[in-house]
Amino acid sequence: MSPSTEIPKTYDPNSVEERWLQEWNDEDNYFDPLSCKPQFIIDTPPPYPTGNFHIGNGFNWCYIDFIARYKRMRGFNVMFPQGWDCHGLPTEVKVEEIHGITKNDVPRDEFRRMCRELTIQNIEKMRATMRRCGFSTDWSNEYITMMPEYYRKTQISFLRMLKAGDIYQSEHPVNFCTRCETAIAFAEVAYDDRTTLLNFFNFDGVEIATTRPELLAACVAVAVHPDDERYVGMEGNTLTVPLFGYDVPVITDAAVDPEFGSGAVMICTFGDKQDVHWWKQHNLDLRKAIDLSGRMTATAAPYDGLTTTECRERVLADMKEQGILIRQEDLDQRVGACWRCKTPIEILSERQWFVKIHNEGIIKAAKNIMWTPDHMYSRLENWASQMEWDWCISRQRIFATPIPVWFCDSCGEVIVPDEADLPIDPTTESPKHACPVCGGTSFTGEEDVLDTWMDSSISVLNVTGWDGGEIPERFPAQIRPQGHDIIRTWAFYTILRSLALTGSKPWNEILVNGMVLGEDGYKMSKSRDNIIPPEAILKDYGADAFRQWSAIGAATGSDIVFNWTDVVAASRFQTKLWNISRFVLMQPGNTGSLSEDSVTALADRWLMCRLSATVAEVTEAMEGYQFDRAIRAIREFSRDVFADNYIELVKGRLYEDEGPARDSALYTLRLSLATICRMFAPITPFFSEECYSYFGCGSVHAAGWPDLSFVDEDADRKGALLSTVVSEVRRFKHDNGMALNAPLGSVFVYAPDEVDDAGDASRALNATVTWSTEEPQLERVISDVDFSMAVIGPKLRNKARGFMDVVRALSEDDLRDGVSHVTVDGEEVAVPEGAYELVYAYRVAGKEVDVLTLDDGVIVTVSRTA
């Protein structure tokens, strides 16, 4: 775009941002597979296409875009892909909600069609928001997990791990959501604090306490602690289950807590994870009292067909009627629920597919990844260390990657397709060959589908070019950015799968960001109604203000509270920087033939030192993903150093005739502004592009990261002194009610070093400024007496006026030494303590001056008259 010859007075973010969106080309952000530049591949999070890209998502993507833009400017061949994790419960639940159905109310293909249509619509909405936020996405590397070309790779990975023995099928207790009618992994269980009833009842002569009386029909044993004296001799006996009349054994186990309830525990299949451990350890029976829809089975007759809640109420009522219920107490407990629909989970034993968890290998690989912030590694280590069950990957849903296996109807053998035939749907397609075991030709396709994390956990393989063959040349990726809320899922599963499929870690480093909290202090969620869409910010303040908020709000890994004040502050800073830019860009003159050698004046060399230091600090911050530190350094330099100090120093020189001194200032001004734009470009791409465009040097994003190393210790020290002197004298003017451009007589600066400021201080202060290394010859004289009326009024009453006149008439010696009594109207009066203070003034060569004392022994004298 050709820059306008006239720079607008005001900056309108929406018009500027919309214009640049039309000008920019997607191709500029494409990863070049043939490039000789060092690669930087980002394994970006593929969001669920809900259609709502709220500022929590936007915050995450801002981080990623900061990295992508910065790395491109540093000369890397960057891939910033966009994925869409389409499969799984979120989409199915939304389709059921929209159409008022369940997945079982319509044919399987029809339900999948509804899910695909909704997904495509939502992706389009979210793409538009992402573009409007200025994310430099590599759309040539977009992937959608529901598309055959992607889930083919998921199916290949399944078959490879099945062949290697890392995937197996078995009947085993699993977490199950009866609302969604599917198994879920432990990582998908969300825990809520609730208050429930602890029910004490008579279990064949033994008092038992339980929070889940509806599981009485699933009781398979009663356990007590081996050292509990109350139950000595009971091990090996049997007890009859109340209401149901069958016998169960009494066992002992050290895991029983004698302090909880009565110390006797009812083991049910399954009330919680501890029940599963006891069931395995003691080889107990399996009684399935709850079915997949959350209703009681025939095992629980006469309560079969009831929901668990209905059954609980009926069982408690029958216990009361039969005198079995002893008492009830409130109990606080943490209840596991489905992460999507919030329904309390059940532990049901069903045949499922599992991935083996190799804890030690995952922890070892995670240690070889650089974590930012580094303390986030402990979250993965803790999770991996406590994983006791393998990962259940089968789901009893529809809209997900099909598990590519069949079962022989004759012998039950598991039949797998050739990889070349993938992708397949075993519910609609048949094997191409007979059963290799029995020769049978009748098969049943697996109806279960894969957990959506099976799709997203190979995102890094996909973006690095894996097509199901050898390990791609571009593997591993350079970085994985993600939230801390999915460390135990996406990070954990990706490391697991990468080790299984490649034997290697998936990335060199992982960047973990925090969550966005609403203004109420809670994580943004629809249920709390505290979500803010980016559009609410963009329409009034623009994308760059939103992006600044994302950068400044929190240290990497920390949660960030959204507040409008930070957005407004970001917008105001852009206004300030726009005014600075206009001033710089509108200065006449050509700097094309100038260079650093042209920078001669002290103030200019000082600013070059400060600019160089700022570039170093911002670079270090960006390298460490400390975006808050980077933007603070940019703001501090731009506002405090460049605008408020330097520009005020050199304005006078800029208005002089052409010459080397003016060229020095002009070159420094323009280099500084261009450098600010380049440093600011990853964070505010639109604003930086707009300002930089007026230089006529092409796109700021193609300009490269600034590389400035200007070292001049003498100028750095003396320039700081020059800036401080001018700043303090300007403050003196303000405090004394003088206009900043009002003439001031003379200013003497007494400092240890000789300073040649090229006349900048005199022009900036509208005064004659003289620098001297001599000691100032200051004469301290009494200029006035300041009386305390609060003291002399009550003490002297009607003599107060006369007292003040007499004191003022005292000699300087008496005033300095102090007197105890004075004569007022012929009467001797004692001088009250604290009656007055002496006001001193300074003179130089008999002329009264004001004195400003600065650090390092620097003294400034100001004469208000010439």
Salt bridges, closest charged atoms under 4 A:
GLU17 OE1 - ARG132 NH1 2.79
GLU18 OE2 - ARG132 NE 3.28
ASP26 OD2 - ARG131 NH2 2.97
ASP43 OD2 - ARG480 NH2 2.72
ASP65 OD2 - ARG69 NE 2.83
ASP65 OD2 - ARG547 NH2 2.56
GLU92 OE1 - ARG397 NE 2.41
GLU96 OE1 - ARG179 NH2 3.22
GLU96 OE2 - ARG397 NH2 3.24
GLU97 OE2 - LYS94 NZ 3.26
GLU110 OE2 - ARG113 NH2 2.52
GLU117 OE2 - ARG113 NH1 2.54
GLU124 OE2 - ARG127 NH1 2.38
GLU142 OE2 - ARG127 NE 2.79
ASP166 OD1 - HIS358 NE2 2.97
GLU171 OE2 - LYS288 NZ 3.19
GLU181 OE1 - LYS103 NZ 3.79
GLU188 OE1 - ARG395 NH2 2.83
ASP192 OD2 - ARG194 NH2 3.70
ASP193 OD1 - ARG334 NH1 3.09
GLU207 OE1 - ARG327 NH1 3.43
GLU214 OE2 - ARG212 NE 2.85
GLU214 OE2 - ARG312 NH2 2.96
ASP228 OD2 - ARG230 NH2 2.73
ASP253 OD2 - HIS282 NE2 2.80
GLU329 OE2 - ARG327 NE 3.47
GLU346 OE2 - ARG212 NH2 2.85
GLU388 OE1 - HIS277 NE2 2.85
ASP418 OD2 - HIS433 NE2 3.99
GLU419 OE2 - ARG160 NE 2.75
ASP421 OD1 - LYS432 NZ 2.98
ASP451 OD2 - ARG395 NH2 3.06
ASP455 OD2 - HIS87 ND1 2.82
ASP485 OD2 - LYS523 NZ 3.87
ASP540 OD2 - LYS539 NZ 3.03
ASP559 OD1 - HIS484 NE2 2.91
ASP604 OD2 - ARG653 NH1 2.66
GLU617 OE2 - ARG629 NE 3.81
GLU620 OE1 - ARG629 NH2 3.50
GLU623 OE1 - LYS71 NZ 3.75
GLU623 OE2 - ARG74 NE 3.77
ASP628 OD2 - ARG632 NH1 3.52
ASP640 OD1 - ARG639 NE 3.36
ASP644 OD1 - LYS576 NZ 3.12
GLU648 OE2 - LYS651 NZ 3.25
GLU648 OE1 - ARG730 NH2 3.73
GLU656 OE2 - ARG763 NH1 2.83
GLU658 OE2 - ARG662 NH1 3.81
GLU690 OE1 - ARG19 NH1 3.10
ASP712 OD2 - ARG605 NE 2.72
ASP714 OD1 - ARG717 NH2 2.98
ASP714 OD2 - LYS718 NZ 3.33
GLU728 OE2 - ARG731 NH1 2.50
ASP735 OD1 - HIS734 ND1 3.46
ASP753 OD2 - ARG717 NE 3.05
ASP760 OD2 - ARG653 NH2 2.70
ASP760 OD1 - ARG763 NH2 2.94
GLU812 OE1 - ARG816 NH2 3.20
GLU827 OE1 - LYS799 NZ 3.20
ASP850 OD2 - ARG864 NE 2.95
